[in-house]
């Protein structure tokens, strides 16, 4: 009961944070994180149904999220998602790469990354049409290592996660999604090269 209540409270707090434009992005990053890059990798198993279709499609996705916090405290973000096929008309696989600079209101595929530091963790929030994803990254005392969590939240207690495909623009509902325990690493310098 307590775990379910905690999960519901977290989902509500995440929804509130994502609904207030600019609220979270203004928080400063701690000095030991400046000039460092963080990489988080995970696998997700997702069942989805495209708008206008009754067919449920199964996807296995491998996600890799890179965040560089510049020495000026600006966050640069890039994500690569590699996926398998599944279902009729969905054979084969593919990949989608998106990036977002600090002054961009959207990433290169039309989504959004909200990067901020809160409660001792680096947070990367991604709001969807309905629902959201949060990548939460906690560090050791010297900011030399990290561990991460990838959490998907539905719209309300019984609502949906609804996304738009970055490949063809079609909307789809997420019927279920499970993620593996992510790996996390920190390195000094800019993983993207000069910014």
matplotlib code that plots the C-alpha trace (Angstrom):
import matplotlib.pyplot as plt

x = [0.0, 2.8, 4.7, 1.6, 0.9, 4.6, 4.4, 1.2, 2.7, 5.8, 3.8, 1.7, 4.8, 6.5, 3.3, 3.3, 7.0, 6.6, 3.5, 5.3, 7.4, 10.9, 10.4, 13.0, 15.5, 16.7, 18.2, 22.0, 24.2, 26.7, 30.3, 31.8, 29.4, 30.6, 32.7, 31.5, 29.5, 27.1, 26.0, 23.0, 22.2, 19.1, 16.8, 13.0, 10.4, 7.3, 3.9, 2.2, -0.9, -0.9, -3.9, -6.6, -5.3, -6.2, -2.9, -0.5, 3.1, 6.0, 9.2, 12.6, 14.4, 18.0, 18.3, 21.5, 21.3, 24.3, 24.3, 27.2, 27.1, 29.5, 31.8, 29.3, 26.6, 24.7, 23.2, 23.6, 21.6, 21.7, 19.7, 20.0, 17.2, 17.7, 14.6, 13.6, 10.6, 7.4, 3.9, 2.7, 4.2, 6.8, 9.5, 13.1, 14.3, 15.8, 17.2, 16.3, 18.8, 17.7, 19.8, 19.0, 21.2, 20.5, 18.7, 16.5, 12.9, 12.6, 15.0, 15.8, 12.9, 10.2, 10.3, 11.7, 14.4, 14.1, 17.5, 17.8, 19.4, 17.2, 17.4, 21.0, 20.3, 20.6, 17.1, 16.2, 12.5, 10.7, 7.0, 4.9, 1.5, 0.2, 2.5, 6.3, 9.7, 12.2, 15.9, 17.2, 21.0, 22.6, 26.3, 28.9, 30.4, 33.1, 30.9, 33.1, 30.5, 26.7, 23.7, 20.5, 16.8, 14.4, 10.8, 7.8, 4.7, 1.1, -1.3, -3.0, -3.6, -5.3, -4.4, -2.2, 1.3, 0.7, 3.7, 4.3, 6.7, 9.8, 10.0, 6.6, 4.7, 2.0, 0.6, 0.5, -0.5, 1.9, 0.1, 3.0, 6.7, 9.4, 13.0, 16.2, 18.4, 20.4, 24.1, 25.6, 29.0, 30.6, 33.7, 35.5, 35.2, 32.6, 31.4, 30.2, 33.4, 33.7, 30.5]
y = [0.0, 2.4, 1.6, 2.2, 5.5, 6.6, 5.7, 7.7, 10.7, 10.6, 10.5, 13.6, 15.5, 14.7, 15.8, 19.1, 19.8, 19.1, 21.4, 24.5, 25.9, 26.8, 25.9, 23.2, 24.3, 27.3, 25.3, 25.6, 22.5, 21.8, 22.8, 19.3, 18.4, 21.2, 20.1, 16.5, 14.1, 11.5, 8.5, 6.3, 3.1, 0.9, -1.6, -1.3, -3.9, -2.0, -3.0, -0.2, 0.3, 2.9, 5.3, 3.8, 0.3, -2.7, -4.4, -4.4, -4.1, -5.4, -3.4, -4.0, -0.6, 0.1, 3.7, 5.7, 9.2, 11.5, 14.8, 17.2, 20.0, 22.7, 24.7, 27.6, 25.3, 24.7, 21.3, 19.6, 16.4, 13.6, 10.4, 7.4, 4.8, 1.6, -0.7, -3.9, -4.5, -6.2, -6.7, -6.4, -3.5, -3.1, -5.5, -4.8, -2.2, 1.2, 4.0, 7.5, 10.1, 13.4, 16.2, 19.4, 22.4, 24.7, 27.4, 25.0, 24.7, 21.3, 18.6, 17.7, 15.2, 17.5, 16.2, 18.0, 17.4, 19.3, 19.0, 20.1, 19.3, 18.6, 16.7, 15.7, 14.2, 15.2, 14.8, 14.6, 14.8, 14.1, 15.0, 13.1, 13.8, 12.1, 10.8, 11.3, 9.8, 10.7, 9.7, 10.3, 10.2, 10.1, 10.6, 9.6, 12.3, 13.2, 13.0, 10.3, 7.6, 7.4, 5.2, 5.9, 5.1, 5.3, 5.8, 6.1, 7.8, 7.6, 10.5, 10.3, 7.1, 5.2, 7.3, 6.6, 7.1, 8.5, 9.2, 10.4, 8.3, 10.3, 8.2, 8.7, 11.1, 8.6, 8.6, 5.5, 4.4, 2.5, -0.6, -1.7, -0.9, -2.5, -1.2, -3.0, -1.6, 1.1, 1.4, 4.9, 6.4, 9.8, 11.2, 14.5, 16.6, 16.9, 13.6, 15.6, 17.4, 21.2, 23.1]
z = [0.0, 1.0, -2.3, -4.4, -2.6, -3.0, -6.7, -7.2, -5.3, -7.4, -10.6, -9.5, -8.5, -11.8, -13.7, -11.8, -12.4, -16.1, -16.4, -15.1, -18.0, -17.1, -13.4, -13.2, -15.8, -13.8, -11.0, -11.0, -11.4, -8.7, -9.3, -9.3, -12.2, -14.5, -17.4, -17.1, -19.3, -18.1, -20.1, -19.2, -21.1, -20.7, -22.5, -22.6, -23.6, -24.9, -26.1, -28.1, -30.3, -33.1, -33.3, -35.5, -35.2, -33.0, -33.5, -30.5, -31.5, -29.4, -29.4, -27.8, -27.5, -26.4, -25.2, -24.7, -23.1, -23.0, -21.0, -21.0, -18.4, -19.7, -17.5, -17.8, -16.4, -19.7, -20.4, -23.8, -24.4, -27.0, -27.1, -29.4, -29.4, -31.4, -31.8, -33.3, -35.6, -34.6, -36.1, -39.7, -41.5, -38.8, -39.9, -39.4, -37.0, -36.9, -34.8, -33.8, -32.6, -31.0, -29.5, -27.7, -27.0, -23.9, -25.9, -27.9, -26.8, -28.5, -29.4, -33.0, -33.3, -31.8, -28.3, -25.2, -22.6, -19.3, -17.6, -14.0, -10.7, -7.7, -4.4, -5.1, -8.5, -12.2, -13.7, -17.4, -17.9, -21.2, -21.4, -23.9, -25.4, -22.3, -19.5, -19.2, -18.7, -16.0, -16.1, -12.5, -12.0, -8.5, -7.9, -5.4, -3.2, -5.7, -8.8, -10.3, -10.5, -10.8, -10.8, -12.7, -12.8, -15.8, -14.8, -17.1, -15.6, -16.8, -17.1, -13.8, -11.9, -14.6, -17.7, -20.7, -21.9, -25.4, -27.7, -31.3, -33.5, -34.4, -37.6, -39.1, -36.8, -35.9, -32.4, -30.3, -26.9, -24.7, -23.3, -21.1, -20.7, -18.6, -18.4, -17.4, -14.6, -16.4, -16.5, -15.7, -16.2, -15.7, -17.5, -17.5, -20.6, -23.4, -24.9, -27.9, -28.7, -28.5, -27.7]

ax = plt.figure().add_subplot(projection="3d")
ax.plot(x, y, z, "-o")
ax.set_aspect("equal")
plt.show()
